[in-house]
Amino acid sequence: MTLPNNSLIRKTTLFLVAAMFSLSAVAADFKENQRLADQGNASAQYNLGVMYYKGDGVLQDRSKATEWFKKAANQGHTKAQYNLEAMITNNTRVQQDSAKAAEWYEKAANQGDPKAQLLMGMMYARGDGVHQDSAKAAEWYKKAANQGNSGAQTFLGLMYSEGDGVRQDSAKAAEWYEKAANQGDAFAQTYLGKMYSKGDGVRQDSAKAAEWYEKAANQGNSLAQLNLGVLYHQGDGVRQDYAKAAKWYEKAADQDEIEAQFLLAMAYLGGKGVRQDYARTAEWLEKAANQGDSRAQFFLGMLYSGGKGVRQDMNIAKEYFGKACDGGLQDGCDKYRKLNQ
């Protein structure tokens, strides 16, 4: 399993930026902050940075915001360091510079800020602004994780699961996932559910797997929704219920989970948990087929060749059989060859 991509890092950063750009509780008016800032007061310099950033009591000026954040940051003001880095990372009228971003993150991280430690871990994991170093990524994640940061706990679990930057240890992976899962982290809940389902690092327990999947599924995690649907379909860890299986498949399918789209199509094809409906079968097969699922391409070819749920069209059927064949499905090759004779 790969570490989350840059879009997740960016979303995390944007969330933290919104939380961090706030005035201190003792902030006075602009003139008073200006007076104190000119005298070298770091908190006042930080407050001026926020005021200029937001246009609060003064004309908005991101360049001046950067200038004041730098002054406060250079005096060790953690929030200023963090906000300055955030502006650089997100290119907020400041030239993007990942190396500079990493520098400011590290200053805040070394002062014990768990969010900065988490983001330093992300940067080392991806080699973003620093040389890629999985071991250093794990070190930073561990610092933040030990302070209770759920994101760091989840990433650390991933690293132990994969043996990336640390010695592979499924039991430790499960331990960190559980810490994050108990804080409501949907990714950790999903990964922990998977470990209970497989008996990887924990004693195999399908009922516990279902519990964790359901927690994550109710938060909208598509993989958890898919896996929970499979458990209901099989009656594994829960009472078999095809209708509930189809419900969870549909939630995941609506989020473009290919496997869920295929399984939902099969539910409509067989009338398992839903009313049999060839048109809905074709609809969901097409979604999965367009994402490259060879099984969906094959079954869609069958529907077109038989005129079930769609208008019969042997050319389209042959096209889908050919795609299924290209995807390595022998039945697709056989059907394509037969129609091509």
C-alpha positions, 0 to 999 in steps of 0.5 A, spaced: 500 500 500 502 506 497 502 512 502 497 517 501 498 522 495 500 529 494 493 531 494 491 528 501 497 532 503 495 539 500 488 538 503 491 536 510 495 543 509 489 547 507 485 544 513 491 546 518 492 553 515 484 555 516 485 553 523 492 556 524 490 563 521 487 566 528 489 572 532 492 571 539 487 571 545 490 578 547 491 581 540 489 589 541 488 593 535 492 594 529 496 601 532 497 597 538 500 591 535 504 595 530 507 599 536 509 593 539 511 589 533 516 595 531 519 594 538 520 587 536 514 583 540 514 576 536 506 576 538 505 582 536 508 581 529 504 575 528 498 578 530 500 583 524 501 578 520 494 575 521 491 582 520 494 583 513 493 576 511 485 577 513 485 584 511 482 585 518 482 592 520 487 594 515 488 593 507 489 586 505 496 585 503 499 578 503 506 581 502 506 584 508 503 578 512 509 574 509 514 580 512 511 580 519 510 572 519 518 572 518 520 577 523 516 573 528 518 566 526 525 568 526 524 569 533 521 562 534 514 564 534 511 557 532 504 559 529 508 564 525 513 559 523 507 554 521 503 560 517 509 562 513 510 555 511 503 554 509 503 560 505 509 558 501 506 551 501 500 553 498 503 559 493 498 564 497 502 570 493 508 567 495 513 564 490 512 556 492 518 553 495 518 546 498 525 547 501 523 553 504 517 550 506 520 544 509 525 549 513 519 552 517 516 546 518 522 543 521 523 549 526 516 548 528 516 541 529 523 541 533 519 546 538 514 540 539 508 542 534 505 535 532 502 538 526 508 540 523 511 534 525 506 530 521 507 534 515 515 533 516 513 526 516 509 527 509 515 531 506 520 526 508 516 520 505 515 524 498 521 527 498 518 534 497 523 539 499 527 534 502 531 528 500 526 522 500 528 518 507 522 513 509 526 512 516 526 520 517 519 520 515 517 515 520 521 518 526 517 525 525 510 521 524 512 517 531 514 524 534 507 526 532 503 520 534 506 520 541 503 526 542 496 523 540 496 526 532 491 521 529 494 522 522 501 521 524 498 514 528 495 512 521 501 514 517 506 510 522 501 504 522 502 504 514 509 504 515 509 498 520 504 494 515 509 495 509 516 495 512 517 502 509 522 506 513 521 501 519 522 494 520 515 490 518 511 489 524 503 488 523 502 488 530 505 495 531 501 497 525 495 494 528 497 498 535 497 505 531 491 504 527 487 502 533 490 509 537 488 513 530 481 509 529 479 510 537 480 518 535 475 517 529 480 516 523 476 513 518 482 511 514 485 507 520 478 504 522 478 501 515 485 499 515 484 496 522 478 492 519 482 489 514 487 487 519 481 483 523 478 480 517 485 477 515 488 476 522 494 480 520 497 483 526 491 481 530 487 475 532 482 474 526 475 476 528 470 478 522 465 481 527 470 486 529 472 487 522 465 489 521 465 493 527 471 497 524 468 497 517 462 500 519 465 506 523 469 508 517 463 507 512 458 511 516 464 517 515 463 516 508 470 511 507 468 508 500 473 502 501 470 501 508 463 501 505 465 496 499 468 491 504 462 492 509 458 490 503 462 484 502 461 481 509 454 482 509 453 478 502 457 473 505 454 473 512 461 473 515 462 477 521 454 479 520 448 476 519 447 475 511 443 480 508 443 481 501 439 488 501 444 491 506 450 488 502 447 492 496 446 498 500 453 499 502 455 497 495 451 503 492 454 508 497 461 505 495 460 505 487 457 512 487 464 514 489 467 510 483 470 504 487 470 499 481 469 493 485 463 496 488 460 498 481 461 491 479 458 487 485 452 492 485 451 490 477 452 483 479 446 484 485 442 487 479 443 482 474 441 476 479 436 480 483 440 479 490 438 484 495 435 489 489 430 487 484 432 484 478 434 490 473 438 489 467 438 496 465 441 498 472 446 492 471 448 495 464 449 502 467 453 500 473 457 495 468 458 501 464 461 505 469 466 499 472 468 498 464 470 505 463 474 504 469 478 498 465 474 493 469 475 487 464 469 483 468 465 488 467 467 489 460 465 482 458 458 482 462 457 488 458 459 485 452 454 479 453 448 484 455 449 488 448 450 481 444 443 479 448 439 485 448 438 485 455 437 492 458 440 495 452 439 495 445 442 489 442 448 491 438 453 486 436 459 491 434 458 494 441 458 487 444 465 485 440 468 492 442 467 490 449 469 483 448 475 486 445 477 490 451 476 484 456 480 480 452 486 486 452 485 486 460 487 478 460 480 475 460 480 469 456 472 469 456 473 475 452 478 473 447 473 467 446 467 471 445 471 476 440 474 471 436 467 468 435 464 474 433 470 476 428 469 470 424 
